[in-house]
């Protein structure tokens, strides 16, 4: 029975990947729209919230690269399922935690889970598609998975906004239950695949060597660090801003759903413009993000708030599948999970620093200055893209590594 399930879902790798990512998103969507307000309600400051996110991301940073190598060696399905299980454990600790230090323990467990998941399932999918002779489906599958993730998160947000009337901690319990369920389904339904198991520890060194020689991968990493900095600003700002505008806590899920709907729209747009000049495409994403912050900073009120939600979400939604497609495009299959995890390690390390800075800025100067910080970060990203385009004299992010 299990073997038959493996055959069915492994021959439909594209649908299986999109389905798992969508279910994972439901678990995330149940708590994403209320997490900052929940932490504030437990008596934490913005800086303490930033520390919790820092512990979460820091643990992931430390473990990300080694677990990518483990995924290549011992199986991508197993490592991804373990990551889901740990995410469920950490989320449950959030639900029952009365103390800052206990939140930090939950964050570290969640970070360990995130590190297991980074690059493992996408590597499973990409290599499975290649083995099935469906390499041409990779870009479309990754874009569909991004759309599915946004729609799944949106479903979680809509549930909170329309159907949920309990205490916020109950949402964390529900989210953890969804994580545990998906972990079980991944182990039962998906067939395993691996990287090059004959090279053992050499995979990590080969991945590092390959990454350092790739201008395109280094640039993608830098841009994602800046985008994560902008995302941290957005996360810290939008929930308190909504409360200041008089929006009830349990209706924040509806705003999250709107945010994710625009991200899904960004994924749809990316599928249409994936062949455009890559420098212009990436710069356009940061222009949308910068405009979102600047507009809300300049005007304030309901219209500017919802304009920020739409513009930021659209830019982020376009860049996410753009990054995933290019990162896989530039990496050969024998070190795919290891290089993706290495990029995640570097990216998250930079994101931690920016997140802590933004948390301190908000505590000392307020939300308005944080919006300016996000605008400056997006503008700096656009400047870097155009300077590098001029220096290189051709389309950056243009070279392609062999995938076979």
C-alpha positions in Angstrom: 0.0 0.0 0.0 2.8 2.4 1.0 4.9 1.4 -2.0 1.9 2.0 -4.3 1.4 5.5 -2.8 5.1 6.2 -3.4 4.8 5.3 -7.0 1.6 7.4 -7.5 2.9 10.6 -5.9 6.5 10.3 -7.1 5.3 10.1 -10.7 3.3 13.2 -10.0 6.2 15.0 -8.4 5.0 18.5 -9.5 1.5 18.0 -8.0 2.9 16.4 -4.8 5.3 19.3 -4.2 2.7 21.9 -4.7 0.3 20.1 -2.5 2.7 19.7 0.4 3.8 23.3 0.2 0.1 24.4 0.2 -0.6 22.3 3.3 2.5 23.6 5.0 1.3 27.1 4.3 -2.0 26.5 6.0 -0.1 25.8 9.2 1.9 29.0 8.8 -1.2 31.1 7.9 -3.0 30.2 11.1 -0.4 32.2 13.2 1.3 34.5 10.8 -1.3 37.2 10.9 -1.5 37.4 14.7 2.0 36.4 15.9 3.3 39.9 16.6 0.1 41.0 18.4 0.2 37.7 20.4 3.8 38.3 21.5 3.0 41.9 22.5 0.0 40.6 24.4 2.3 38.3 26.4 4.2 41.4 27.5 7.2 41.3 25.1 8.8 44.5 23.6 9.5 44.8 19.9 13.2 44.2 20.6 12.3 41.0 22.6 10.2 39.9 19.7 13.2 40.6 17.4 15.3 38.4 19.7 12.8 35.6 19.4 12.9 35.8 15.6 16.7 36.1 15.9 16.9 32.9 17.9 14.6 31.2 15.3 16.6 32.4 12.4 20.0 32.0 14.2 19.4 28.4 15.0 18.4 27.8 11.4 21.5 29.6 10.2 23.8 27.4 12.3 22.2 24.2 11.2 21.1 25.0 7.6 24.2 24.1 5.7 24.9 20.9 7.6 21.3 19.7 7.2 21.4 20.4 3.5 24.3 18.0 3.2 22.4 15.5 5.4 19.4 15.8 3.0 21.7 14.9 0.0 23.2 12.0 1.9 20.4 10.5 3.9 17.3 11.5 2.0 15.4 14.7 1.3 12.0 13.3 2.2 13.2 12.2 5.7 14.9 15.5 6.4 11.9 17.5 5.3 9.5 15.4 7.4 11.7 15.9 10.4 11.7 19.6 9.8 7.9 19.7 9.8 7.8 17.7 13.1 10.2 20.1 14.8 8.2 23.1 13.6 5.1 21.6 15.2 7.0 21.1 18.5 8.3 24.7 18.6 4.9 26.1 17.6 3.2 24.2 20.5 5.7 25.6 22.9 4.7 29.1 21.7 1.1 28.2 22.6 1.9 27.3 26.2 4.8 29.7 27.0 4.3 32.3 29.7 8.0 33.4 29.7 10.4 35.1 27.3 13.1 32.3 27.8 10.5 29.6 27.0 9.6 31.4 23.8 13.3 31.4 22.9 13.4 27.6 23.4 10.4 27.2 21.1 12.1 29.5 18.6 15.3 27.4 18.6 13.3 24.2 18.0 11.4 25.9 15.2 14.7 27.2 13.8 16.1 23.6 13.8 12.9 22.6 11.9 13.3 25.4 9.3 16.9 24.3 8.7 15.8 20.7 7.9 13.2 22.1 5.4 15.5 24.5 3.6 16.1 23.2 0.1 15.2 19.6 0.9 11.7 19.3 -0.6 12.4 21.6 -3.6 15.6 19.5 -4.3 13.5 16.4 -4.1 11.0 17.8 -6.6 13.6 19.2 -9.1 15.6 16.0 -9.2 12.5 13.9 -9.5 11.2 15.9 -12.4 14.6 15.6 -14.1 14.6 11.8 -13.6 11.1 11.7 -15.2 12.3 13.7 -18.2 10.2 16.7 -17.2 12.9 19.3 -16.7 10.9 21.8 -18.6 8.3 21.8 -15.8 10.7 23.0 -13.1 10.1 26.7 -13.5 6.3 26.3 -13.7 6.2 23.9 -10.7 8.2 26.3 -8.5 6.0 29.2 -9.5 2.8 27.1 -8.9 4.2 26.1 -5.5 4.7 29.7 -4.5 1.1 30.4 -5.6 -0.1 27.4 -3.6 1.8 28.5 -0.6 0.2 31.9 -0.7 -3.2 30.4 -1.2 -2.7 28.0 1.7 -1.6 30.7 4.0 -4.5 32.8 2.9 -6.8 30.0 3.8 -5.4 29.9 7.3 -5.8 33.7 7.6 -9.4 33.5 6.3 -10.1 30.9 8.9 -8.8 33.1 11.7 -10.6 36.2 10.3 -14.0 34.6 9.6 -14.4 31.5 11.7 -12.2 31.6 14.8 -13.5 33.2 18.0 -11.2 31.7 20.7 -8.0 32.8 22.4 -5.0 33.4 20.2 -2.9 30.6 21.9 -5.3 28.1 20.5 -4.3 29.0 17.0 -0.7 27.9 17.8 -2.0 24.6 19.0 -4.0 24.1 15.8 -1.0 25.1 13.7 1.3 22.6 15.5 -1.3 19.8 14.8 -1.2 20.6 11.1 2.6 20.4 11.0 2.5 17.0 12.7 -0.1 15.8 10.2 1.9 16.9 7.1 5.1 15.3 8.5 3.3 12.0 8.7 1.9 12.3 5.2 5.3 13.2 3.7 6.8 10.0 5.1 3.9 7.8 4.0 3.2 9.2 0.5 6.6 10.3 -1.0 9.4 8.2 -2.3 12.9 9.0 -1.2 15.7 10.5 -3.3 19.3 11.6 -2.6 22.2 13.6 -3.8 25.6 12.0 -4.6 26.0 9.6 -1.5 29.4 8.4 -2.6 31.2 11.6 -1.7 30.2 11.9 2.0 31.6 15.1 3.6 33.0 16.3 0.3 29.6 17.4 -0.7 29.8 20.3 1.8 33.2 21.4 0.5 32.1 21.0 -3.2 29.0 23.1 -2.5 31.0 25.9 -0.8 33.5 25.9 -3.6 30.8 26.0 -6.3 28.9 28.8 -4.5 32.0 31.1 -4.1 32.7 30.8 -7.8 29.2 31.8 -8.8 28.6 35.6 -9.1 25.0 34.9 -9.8 24.3 32.9 -6.6 26.2 35.4 -4.5 24.2 38.3 -5.9 20.9 36.3 -5.4 21.9 35.8 -1.8 22.6 39.5 -1.2 19.3 40.5 -2.8 17.4 38.0 -0.6 19.1 39.4 2.5 17.8 42.9 1.6 14.4 41.6 0.8 14.2 39.7 4.1 15.2 43.0 5.8 12.2 44.7 4.1 10.0 41.8 5.1 11.0 42.1 8.7 10.0 45.8 8.6 6.7 44.9 7.0 5.9 42.2 9.6 6.7 44.4 12.5 4.8 47.4 11.1 1.5 46.1 9.6 -0.1 44.4 12.6 0.4 47.3 15.1 -0.6 49.7 12.4 -3.8 47.8 11.8 -4.6 47.9 15.5 -3.9 51.7 15.6 -6.5 52.1 12.8 -9.1 50.3 15.0 -9.1 46.9 13.3 -9.9 44.1 15.8 -7.2 41.5 16.5 -9.2 38.5 15.1 -9.8 40.4 11.9 -6.0 40.6 11.2 -6.4 37.2 9.5 -8.4 38.9 6.8 -5.6 41.4 6.2 -3.2 38.5 6.1 -5.4 36.9 3.5 -5.3 40.1 1.4 -1.5 40.2 1.7 -1.2 36.6 0.6 -3.7 37.1 -2.3 -1.4 39.8 -3.7 1.6 37.5 -3.2 -0.2 34.8 -5.1 -1.0 37.4 -7.8 2.7 38.1 -7.9 3.4 34.4 -8.6 0.9 34.5 -11.4 2.6 37.6 -12.9 6.0 36.0 -12.6 4.8 33.1 -14.7 4.0 35.6 -17.4 7.2 37.7 -17.2 9.7 35.0 -16.3 11.6 35.5 -19.6 12.0 39.2 -19.1 15.4 40.9 -18.5 16.3 39.6 -15.0 18.0 42.8 -13.8 14.9 44.8 -14.6 12.6 42.1 -13.1 14.5 42.0 -9.8 14.8 45.8 -9.6 11.0 46.1 -10.3 10.3 43.9 -7.3 12.3 46.2 -5.0 10.7 49.3 -6.5 7.3 48.0 -5.6 8.5 47.2 -2.0 10.1 50.7 -1.6 7.0 52.4 -3.0 4.9 50.5 -0.4 6.8 51.8 2.5 7.2 55.3 1.2 3.5 55.7 0.4 2.4 54.6 3.9 5.0 56.8 5.5 4.0 59.9 3.5 0.2 59.7 3.9 -1.0 57.4 6.7 -4.6 56.2 7.1 -6.6 53.3 5.7 -5.9 54.0 2.0 -2.1 54.2 2.4 -2.1 51.2 4.8 -3.9 48.9 2.3 -1.8 50.3 -0.6 1.3 49.3 1.4 -0.2 45.8 1.8 -0.8 45.5 -1.9 2.4 46.9 -3.3 4.7 45.1 -0.9 2.9 41.8 -1.3 3.0 42.0 -5.1 6.8 42.8 -5.1 7.6 40.0 -2.6 5.3 37.6 -4.5 7.1 38.1 -7.8 10.6 37.9 -6.3 10.0 34.6 -4.4 9.5 32.3 -7.4 12.1 34.3 -9.3 14.7 33.5 -6.6 13.7 29.9 -6.3 13.8 29.3 -10.1 17.2 31.0 -10.6 18.9 29.4 -7.6 17.9 25.9 -8.8 18.8 26.8 -12.4 22.4 27.7 -11.4 23.1 24.6 -9.3 23.9 21.1 -10.5 21.9 18.3 -9.1 24.6 16.5 -7.1 25.0 19.4 -4.6 21.6 21.0 -5.0 20.3 20.7 -1.5 23.7 21.6 0.0 24.1 24.8 -2.0 20.5 25.9 -1.4 21.1 25.4 2.3 24.4 27.2 2.2 22.6 30.2 0.6 19.9 29.9 3.3 22.6 30.0 6.0 24.1 33.2 4.7 20.8 34.8 3.9 19.3 34.2 7.4 22.5 35.4 9.1 22.1 38.7 7.3 18.4 38.8 8.0 19.0 38.3 11.8 21.1 41.4 11.9 18.6 43.5 10.0 15.7 42.2 12.1 17.4 43.1 15.4 18.2 46.6 14.0 14.6 47.1 12.9 13.3 45.9 16.3 15.5 48.4 18.1 14.6 51.2 15.7 10.9 50.7 16.4 11.3 50.6 20.2 13.3 53.9 20.1 11.8 55.8 17.2 8.4 54.3 16.3 6.8 52.7 13.3 7.3 55.7 11.1 11.1 55.6 11.1 10.9 51.9 10.5 9.0 52.6 7.2 11.8 54.9 6.1 14.3 52.2 7.0 12.5 49.7 4.8 12.3 52.3 2.0 16.0 53.0 2.2 16.8 49.3 2.1 14.7 48.7 -1.0 16.2 51.8 -2.7 19.7 50.6 -2.0 18.9 47.2 -3.5 17.7 48.9 -6.8 20.9 51.0 -6.9 23.1 47.8 -6.5 21.3 46.0 -9.3 21.7 48.8 -11.8 25.4 49.5 -10.9 26.2 45.8 -11.4 24.3 45.8 -14.6 26.3 48.7 -15.9 29.6 47.2 -14.7 29.0 43.8 -16.2 27.6 45.3 -19.5 25.1 42.5 -19.9 22.1 41.0 -18.2 23.1 40.0 -14.7 21.8 36.7 -13.3 22.2 35.3 -16.8 24.6 32.4 -16.7 23.2 28.9 -16.2 24.8 25.8 -14.7 24.1 22.3 -15.9 21.4 20.5 -14.1 22.1 17.0 -15.4 
